[in-house]
């Protein structure tokens, strides 16, 4: 099977940035299959990219190479890395964009947070993950722009990986990487489950950090002053606002024929309460 390389960026589609990355990859490996996960991440929104990548990477064949570039510190001293799991390879800046991947492999899940963290912290890589720094210029595209490592470092590294280059050739082994503390639901003093909005999708649906598997059979969901009785299994099941078991595995708040985010005036980080 031809090697698969995915791209997740905040580059948008109005400019040629994403196409330049694809050109570099195909110039090195014309057999590569390139899949765009998204180029519509909000500019410099590392956590949004981290969440989107976490919801999709497991659906790709084993050995897929995932390139994630949301890089506010491009050109600085921040590291670039390759992270290897048992099923996939990830090529990215070391800035927290792989937080969910790291968290999913940790038995203790690292330090949980009640709110969305604003900064990433160094964290020891859990068992099952291997990482190396990308600091061998032999695998870069030259000359290297100080503002476009997506094209000149991450894309060629992914291409070389797809051609079978061994991990250790790209740089020294890393035992730590930067990761955000993943916000988790908790119980308040009234015994209610308190979660947070992690992501707002293209349709204005609010994707929370409350897993479908943790939802009670009967519940009332509160978002601000609005209360939603019951959990729906699909978007058109209810009129107006609805609490839905989403395809990403998390509870979503949707609104039929409208944007729940715009109606509720809600952004990522907003509180969601589950009453039983």
WODA-V466014 format. One record per backbone hydrogen bond with DSSP energy under -1.0 kcal/mol. CO is the residue of the C=O (numbers start at 1). NH is the residue of the N-H. Records with the same first field share a line. If there is no record, write none. Layout:
BEGIN
CO = NH  NH
END
This chain:
BEGIN
3 = 33
4 = 65
5 = 35
6 = 67
7 = 37  38
8 = 69
9 = 41
16 = 20
17 = 21
18 = 22
19 = 23
20 = 24
21 = 25
22 = 26
23 = 27
24 = 28
25 = 29
29 = 32
33 = 5
35 = 7
38 = 9
39 = 12
42 = 45
44 = 46
45 = 49
46 = 50
47 = 51
48 = 52
49 = 53
50 = 54
51 = 55
53 = 56  57
56 = 59
57 = 60
61 = 64
64 = 89
65 = 6
66 = 91
67 = 8
71 = 74
73 = 76
79 = 94
80 = 134
81 = 92
82 = 132
83 = 90
84 = 130
87 = 63
88 = 85
89 = 66
90 = 83
91 = 68
92 = 81
93 = 95
96 = 99
98 = 102
99 = 103
100 = 104
103 = 106
113 = 184
121 = 179
123 = 177
126 = 129
130 = 84
131 = 174
132 = 82
133 = 135
136 = 139
137 = 140
148 = 152
149 = 153  154
150 = 155
152 = 141
153 = 157
154 = 158
155 = 159
156 = 160
157 = 161
158 = 162
160 = 165
161 = 164
166 = 169
167 = 170
170 = 135  136
172 = 133
175 = 125
177 = 123
179 = 121
182 = 113
186 = 194
188 = 191
192 = 188
193 = 274
194 = 186
195 = 272
196 = 209
197 = 269
199 = 207
201 = 204
204 = 261
205 = 201
206 = 253
207 = 198  199
210 = 251
211 = 214
212 = 215
219 = 230
220 = 275
221 = 228
222 = 273
223 = 226
226 = 223
228 = 221
232 = 245
234 = 237
240 = 256
242 = 254
243 = 232
244 = 252
246 = 249
249 = 212
250 = 246
251 = 208
252 = 244
253 = 206
254 = 242
255 = 258
259 = 263
260 = 264
261 = 265  266
267 = 270
270 = 197
272 = 195
273 = 222
274 = 193
275 = 220
END
